[in-house]
Amino acid sequence: MFVHPLQMERRVKAAPSFPLLLFFFLLSLFPGGTVTLAQAQGHRRWCVAKPSSDDATLTANLNFACSHVDCGVLRVGGECFFPNSLISHASLAMNIYYQSMGRNYWNCYFNNSALIAETDPSELFTSSVFDSSIDFFWVA
């Protein structure tokens, strides 16, 4: 079979696009893939409790989040124990959950008692600094 040189050139040029498409397809299969790309462009997000949440809801959110992720930093003597308030503990636990589960909007729903902040919430707290990276938080 004879292949014209121009047709061969087209085949060679078309070949690199398939691996690129495959890469983006595989990237879309991983949870949080698009958020990770957005964060690389400087978009950082945190999951926090809505200020209007009642104590029962905050307690339920804290228990739920800590049953899925390690909340050891919130224990007495932990790095983020202070400020010792239900809303700050719940917010930190919810953020750890949100960050570790892929940073998807549905990981910050908590029965409509949470919101995604684009401003660093650590400005409200004195001991722990929220972080939207893989490390989740660090001590200031």
N, C-alpha and C positions, 0 to 999 in steps of 0.2 A: 504494500500500500504506500502510495506516494503522499507525503505531507508537504504542502507548500510552506516555505520558510516563514511567511507572514502568519499563517495559522499556528505554526509552532511557537512563534513569538507570543501570540495571544495566550496560548496555553501556559507558557512560562510566566507571563505577567499575572494570570488569573490564579496561579497556584498559591502565592503568598496570602491572598485574601481568605482562603479557607482556614488556615491556622488562626488568623486573627478573629474570624467569626467564631471559631471553636473556643478560643480563649474567652471572649465575651459571653458566650453561651454558658460555659462552665462557671464563670464568675457570677452569673445571674442565679445559679443553682444554690450558692452558699448564702445563708441568711446574713443579712447585713452588708452584703457586698456593695450595694449602691450607697449605703450610708458611709462605708469605709472610704469610698471614692470621694464623697462629699466632705468628709473630715480631712482628707488629704488636701482639699482646697481651702481649708480654714474654717469650715462649718462645724462647730463643736456644740454638743447638746447634752443636757442633763435631765434626768427624770426627778421631779420633786412632787411632794404632796401639795394639793391645793390648800391654801390657807383656810378655806371654808370647811375643810373636812373635820368631822367630829372625832372625838377620842376613840369611840368604838371602831370606826372605819380605819383610823390610823393604826390602832392595835392589830386589826385584822390584816392590814397591808404589811405591817412589820413582821407578823407571824408568818404570813405567806412567803414573803421575800426571803426571810431567814431560813425557811424550810427548804429552799432551793439553792441558796448561796451561803458562803461563810460570812457571818456578821460578827466575827470575833472582835473586831475593832470597836464595837458598840458596848462590849461588856465593861463592868466596873474596872477601871484601870487600863482599859483599852485606849488606843491612840485617838479615837474619835468619840469617847464617852461624853466629853463636854462639847457643846452645851447639853446638859442633861434635860432635854425636853422631848416629849413624845413626837412632836412634829419634826424636829431635827433628826431624831433617830429613825423615824419612819422614812423621811426623805432620803437619808443616806442609804438605808437598806433597799429602798425602791430603786435608787440610782445604781447601786451595785448589781441588782437584779437586771435592770434595763441594759447596763453596759455588758454584762456577761452573757445575756441571752441574744445579743446581736444588734442592739440599738434600733430595733424596729418599733414603730409607733405603737403596735399592739402590745409590746412588752412594757409599756408605760401607761396602760389603761387603768388598771386597778379599780374596776367598776366605776369609772368616770370620776375618780377622786385624785387623779394625778394630772400633771401637765409636763410638757417638754419645754424646758427653758433654753434659750439660746444665749443667755447672759449667765456668767459663772455665779452660781448661788453661794459660793464660799464667802462672798463679800458680807453675807449675813451671819456667818459663823466665825468663831475665833480660833478653834483648835484644829479642825480638819478642813482641808481644801478639797472640794470636789474636783474630779478630773474626768474628762470624757475619753481618756486613752485606755489602753489595756490595763494600766496599773490601777485604775479606778479612782484612787485618792492617795494623798500623802499628807504627812503632818507638816503644818506650817511652822 
